[in-house]
Amino acid sequence: IGSEGLVGAFHLLGPLPPLTECFMQIGGTGYRIPMPALRKAFHEVEEIRSRVLEFIQQQSLVVNQVAACNKLHEAEPRLARWLLMMMDRMNNHQTVKITQEFAAQMIGTRRTTVNGVLSVMQKAGLLEHQRGQITVPNRMRLEGAACDCYPMIRRSLERLYGGSLEKLYA
């Protein structure tokens, strides 16, 4: 999600209770608020309601784009897109601590496929990988390997939040 949003925001749109769980892919700080308190603030505070609705709209666009991406694009550009999205939310840290199994879940493929793609991308100099860790030495090269979905998603975030992602995630 990143620092711009909140997990389960779409549950504010109707009466059904949350049916999801939240977990953090990458270590960091998160805040919790009980759903009844968030629902009350959402209904009573215009600023909160506006920001939550903006976020829900943006997340809907991202979910649709990622679903199409996972269906239409090969594993290598999907993995590059996902790594770039992770790096954006990590304030452009070059190293992502993640397992191949989890990366496979995120791009809709098998772990063995991710293993093969990581090897190809490492040979091409796009990244370095070892057990549980992927390092991107040159972000611009990785952007060149990503599908067109990444810049589309990035532009939608920048339009919504009025500027660069570097400022948003700083």
C-alpha positions in Angstrom: 0.0 0.0 0.0 2.7 2.5 1.0 2.4 5.6 3.1 -0.3 7.1 0.9 -3.0 4.6 1.8 -4.8 2.3 4.2 -5.5 -1.3 4.2 -9.2 -2.3 3.9 -10.3 1.2 2.8 -13.0 -0.3 0.5 -14.7 -1.7 3.6 -15.8 1.9 4.4 -18.0 1.9 1.3 -20.6 -0.5 2.7 -21.9 -2.4 5.7 -20.1 -5.7 5.2 -17.4 -6.5 7.7 -13.8 -6.9 6.6 -13.0 -10.3 5.3 -9.3 -9.7 4.7 -6.2 -9.8 6.8 -3.2 -7.4 6.4 0.5 -8.3 6.5 3.6 -6.3 5.7 5.7 -7.5 2.7 8.6 -5.4 3.7 9.4 -4.3 7.3 8.4 -0.8 8.3 5.9 1.1 10.4 2.2 0.7 10.3 -0.6 2.2 12.3 -3.9 0.6 13.4 -7.2 2.1 14.0 -10.4 0.1 14.9 -12.8 -0.1 12.0 -15.7 1.5 14.0 -13.5 4.6 14.7 -12.3 4.8 11.1 -15.9 4.4 9.8 -17.0 7.3 12.2 -14.2 9.5 11.0 -14.9 8.6 7.4 -18.5 9.7 7.7 -17.9 12.8 9.8 -14.7 14.4 8.5 -14.8 15.6 4.8 -11.0 15.6 4.5 -10.7 12.0 5.6 -13.5 10.9 3.4 -12.0 12.7 0.4 -8.5 11.2 0.9 -9.9 7.7 1.5 -12.0 7.9 -1.7 -9.1 9.2 -3.7 -7.0 6.3 -2.4 -9.8 3.7 -3.2 -10.0 5.1 -6.8 -6.3 4.9 -7.3 -6.1 1.3 -5.8 -8.9 0.2 -8.1 -6.9 1.5 -11.1 -3.8 -0.3 -9.9 -5.6 -3.6 -9.2 -7.1 -3.6 -12.7 -3.8 -2.7 -14.3 -1.9 -5.4 -12.4 -4.6 -8.0 -13.2 -4.3 -7.2 -16.9 -0.5 -7.2 -16.6 -0.4 -10.6 -15.0 -2.6 -12.0 -17.8 -0.9 -10.3 -20.8 2.8 -9.9 -20.0 5.6 -12.3 -19.6 7.1 -13.0 -16.2 10.3 -10.9 -16.6 8.6 -7.5 -17.3 6.0 -8.3 -14.6 8.8 -9.0 -12.1 10.5 -5.8 -13.1 7.2 -3.8 -12.6 6.6 -5.4 -9.2 10.2 -4.7 -8.0 9.9 -1.1 -9.1 6.6 -0.7 -7.3 8.2 -2.1 -4.2 11.2 0.2 -4.5 8.9 3.2 -4.9 7.3 2.4 -1.6 10.6 1.8 0.1 11.9 5.2 -0.8 14.0 3.8 -3.6 16.2 1.5 -1.5 18.1 -0.8 -3.9 17.6 -4.0 -1.9 14.3 -5.8 -1.4 14.3 -8.7 1.1 11.8 -11.1 -0.4 11.5 -14.8 -1.2 11.1 -16.2 -4.6 7.9 -17.8 -3.5 6.4 -14.5 -2.4 7.6 -12.8 -5.6 5.9 -15.6 -7.6 2.6 -15.0 -5.7 2.8 -11.2 -6.5 3.3 -11.7 -10.2 1.0 -14.6 -10.6 3.5 -17.4 -11.5 5.4 -20.3 -10.0 8.5 -20.0 -7.8 10.5 -22.0 -10.4 9.6 -19.4 -13.0 10.7 -16.6 -10.8 14.0 -18.5 -10.2 14.6 -18.7 -13.9 13.6 -15.1 -14.6 15.9 -13.9 -11.7 18.8 -15.8 -13.3 18.2 -14.3 -16.7 17.8 -10.8 -15.2 21.0 -11.2 -13.2 23.0 -12.3 -16.3 21.6 -9.2 -18.1 22.9 -7.0 -15.2 19.4 -5.8 -14.2 19.6 -7.1 -10.7 21.6 -9.3 -8.3 19.8 -12.0 -6.3 20.7 -14.3 -3.5 18.5 -16.2 -1.1 15.8 -13.9 0.2 17.2 -10.8 -1.3 17.1 -8.9 -4.6 19.3 -5.9 -5.2 18.8 -3.5 -8.1 22.1 -1.7 -8.9 20.7 0.4 -11.7 17.0 1.4 -11.5 16.9 3.0 -15.0 17.9 -0.3 -16.6 15.2 -2.2 -14.6 12.7 0.4 -15.7 13.7 -0.4 -19.3 12.9 -4.1 -18.7 9.5 -3.4 -17.1 6.3 -3.5 -19.2 4.3 -0.4 -19.9 2.1 -1.1 -16.9 4.7 0.4 -14.5 4.8 3.9 -15.9 1.0 3.9 -16.2 0.7 3.0 -12.5 3.3 5.5 -11.5 1.7 8.4 -13.5 -1.7 7.7 -11.9 -0.1 8.0 -8.5 1.7 11.1 -9.4 -1.4 12.7 -10.8 -3.5 11.8 -7.8 -0.9 13.1 -5.3 0.3 16.1 -7.2 3.9 15.4 -7.8 6.7 12.9 -7.7 6.6 9.7 -5.8 9.9 10.6 -4.2 8.2 13.3 -2.3 5.2 11.1 -1.4 7.3 8.2 0.0 10.1 10.3 1.6 
